[in-house]
Amino acid sequence: MSFFILSFLTSLFATLVVVRSSRLHARMSADHDLSGPQKFHSAAVPRIGGIGVLVAIAVGGAFANAVGHGDGDQLWLLLLCAAPAFIVGIIEDLTKRIAARWRLFGPVTMLPRIKDFKDCAGMWRWFFVGGSKPKFDRWTYWEKFDYVAEVGGSFIIGVTGLMLWFPQFFASVVPGWMFNVASLVHGYEAMLAIGFIFTIHFFNAHLRMEKFPVDDVMFTGRLSEEEFKHERGAEYERLAASGELAALRVPPAPKWYRPLAVLAGLTAMAIGTTLVVLIVLAGLEWIK
């Protein structure tokens, strides 16, 4: 627990430094909009509080490694995985180009919207009755469901993992039988996540006829304009109407990207299929 205390104190100190030195960077980092929604400050304050979290994880990982604690490597891995979110968040805080209302309720939001329910009903109608297929925006309703499920699963596996990681601390708070529940839930949630990713998620992302055997956008970051128009019709029309579409045009990916993407996709599917089969066999064996 010592490196958690150190990380907390480091975060507190780093945040204090950000606030006290705001006069040096307020022109870029401060939130000068004092009249918008959820604006409670009487003066401009820095928006880059995430720097405190970033520094705290780094210091905690360095301290854990210095004292020979095995958790240091996990903290560095956490920092590496979270780095893209930190970097993008800080850039957004400095540029202030994306309004909170747009992120939360606009067409690029990850939150459910009325359009998502209409799109879902429209897809069922298109499957069984016919007619026109719904035009999707930045995120489809099934992608949002995937992300919500992963967030919920991460919370469950995170809480139960912390209980198993620090049993002495949590034993002073919860009864002993909770650790049996946490062990079961932690393991089954991990298997459920693997099974979901390599079945439903893989089908939605890669195994559809227009994508099989792999959607190489995940490797190249590019897709053709016709594909964009077909898959995200509403987003395409919105960007074309606002004049933002031209800025997204880039040269096509080299031809040798596709074979490598297919190889990586087939390898991932082979690993995933094997894991799903093993999960099913283990479940059947457990039932016996």
N, C-alpha and C positions, 0 to 999 in steps of 0.2 A: 504493500500500500504506500510505501515511502515515495515511489516515483509518481504516484497519483497526486500526493500532497505537493511534491515539487512542481508538477505540471500545473496544478491549480495556482500556486503562488507565482509561477512564471507567467501564466496567462494574465493574472491580475496585474503584475508589474508591466507586461507588454501593453496591455490595454490602457493602463495609466499613462504610459509614455506616449501612446498615440493621442490620447486626449490632451495631455499637457503640452504637447508639441504641435497642436493643431494649427497654430498660427503660421507654422512653416509650410504646411501642406493643405490648409483649408480651402484654397482656391480650387484644388482638384478633388479633395476627398470629402469636403463638408457637404451636408445636405442643406442647401439654402432655401428650399421650399418649406416655409413654415405654415402655410395655409391649406395644404392638401389634406386628404384623408389620413388619419392615424399620425398626424403631425402634432406632437405635444410639447416640443421644445420651444423655448422663448428665444433661443439663439442657434445659429448654425452649429451642428455637431458632426464629427467624422463618421463616415459610413463604413470604414474599413476595420471594424472590430474583429472580423475573422482572422486578422493577423495574429491576435492574441492566441487563438486556438491553434493556428499553424505553428507558432513558436513553441507553445506548450507541448505539443506532441513531439516536436523535434528534440526539445530539451529532455523530455521524459524518456525518449528512446535512447538518447546519448547517455543519460545517467544509468539506465538499466543495463546497457552494454558495458559501461565502465565498472559496475559492481558485479558483473557476471550473471545478471538475471536474464533468463531466457526470453522474457517478454519484450526485450528491447527490439529484437528482430521483427516481432509482430507489430510493434508500434511504427517502425520504419515502413513496413509493408502497408499499414493503414495510411500513413502519410503519403506514400507513393500512389495508392489507389485514389485518395481524396485530392491529390494535387490538381487534376484538371478542374474539379469543382471549385477549389480555392482560387485558382488562377482566373477562371472565367468570372467568378463572383467579384473578385477585386477589380477586374477590368470593367465590369458593369457598374460597380460602385464609383469608379473614377470617371467613366464616360457618361453615366446616367442617361443612357439612350433608350432604355426599356422601362416604361412606366409600370408601376406595380399593378395597376388595374389591367393593363394589357397582358401581363404575365399571368394574372390570376383568373381573369374572366374573358380575355380575348381569344382569338382563334388559335393562338399558339400555346394556350394553357394545357397543363396536364390534368387539371381538374375536370370532372364530368360536366358536360353542358347539355342543354336540351337537345341540341343537334346530335349528340352522340346517341341518345335514345331513339331519335328519329332515324338515324343512320342504321342502327341495329334492326329496327322494325323494317326499314327499307331493304336491308339485306335478306331478311327472312322472306319478304315478299318477292324479291328478285329470285331467290332460290327456288321457291315453290310455285309462284304464280307467273313470274316473268315481269317484263317491263324494263324500266331504266334502272341501272345500278346507281346507288348513292354516290355523290362526289365528296370525297374526304378532304379534310384540311390537313394541317401539320401532323396531327396524331389521330389515328383511327380509334374507334371505341374499343377494339380488342387489344390494342397496344396500351391504352390507358388501364384496362383491366389487368394486363400483365404487370404493369408497373405498380398498381395498387396492391396486387397479390404479393409482389416481391418486397414491397415496403412492409406490409404486414408480416410476411414471413421473416424478414430481417429483424423486426422488432421481437418476434417470438424467439427466434434462435439466438438473438443477442441477449435477451433477459435471462433465458435458461442457461446460456453459456456463461454469463457472469456468475450465476448461482453456483455452477459447477467449478468455475475458476477460483472463486473465493468462498469456499464452503464455510470457513470459520466465521467470516463476517456475516454472511446471510443466515447462519445458524442462530445468531443472536436476535434475528428478526422474524424468521418464519419457522414453523414446526418441521421436524425431521422428514415427515412423509412428503413434503414439498420437493425434496431433492430426488425422490424416486419419480415423481411426476415430471420434474425438470429433465431428468435423464431420458425418460421415454419420449417426451415432447421434442427435446433437442434432436434426438436421433431420427424420429419419424418426420420431423419438419425438414431435416436435411435430405432424406430420401424423397419426400414429396417434392421438394424444390428441384432435385435432379430429374425426377420423373416428369414433372411439368415442363421443364426447360427442354428436355430431349424428346418430348412428344408434341404437346400443343404449341409451344413456342417455336420449335423447329419447323413444324408444319406451316404455321402462319408466316414465318420469316423466309424459309428456304424450300420447302417441299411442295409449294403450290406449282401448278403447271407452268405459269409464266416465270417462275424463279428457279425451278429445279435445274441442277442439283444444289445450287447455292446462290444466294444474293450477294454478288461481289461488291455491292456498294459499301459493305462493312470494311472492305480492304482498300478500295479506291477512293471512296468519298464522292463518287460521281455517278450519275445516271443520265440516260439520254432524255432529251426534252419530251419525246413522245411517251417514254415510260413515265416521266414525271406527270405529264398531262393525264395519262391513263390512271395512275395510282392515286394522285392527289389533285384531282380536278379542281376542287374548291380553292386549294392553296395556289395552284397555277393561275387560275383566273384572278385571284386577289393580288398576287404579285405582278401579273401582267398589267392589271388596271392601275396599280400604284407606281409602275415604272421601275420596280425593284428587280424584275426578272433578268434584265440585261446584265446586272452586276453579278449574277450567279453563274453566268455562262463561263465555262472553262474548257480547255482542250480535252478531248477524250483520253481515257487512260491507255497506256501502252498495251498492245495486243497480248504481250506475254503475261500480263496481270491475270487474265482470265484462267489459263491453265493452273496457275498457282492457287488461285482462289478456289477452283473446283477441287484441287487436291486437298487443300485445307478443309473445305467443307465436307468432303467425303470422309476424311480422317475423323473429323469431329462427330459426324453421324455414326460412324462405326463404333467409336468410343461410347457415344450416347446410347446407341442401340444395345451394346453389350451391358452397360450399366442398368438399363431398364429391364433387360432379361434377367440379370442377376437379382435385381430387386424383386421381381415377380417370383422367381424361384425361391428366394429367401422367404417371401411371404407365404408361399404354398407350404414350404417346409415347416414354418412356424405354426401354421394351422394344423398340420398333422400332429 
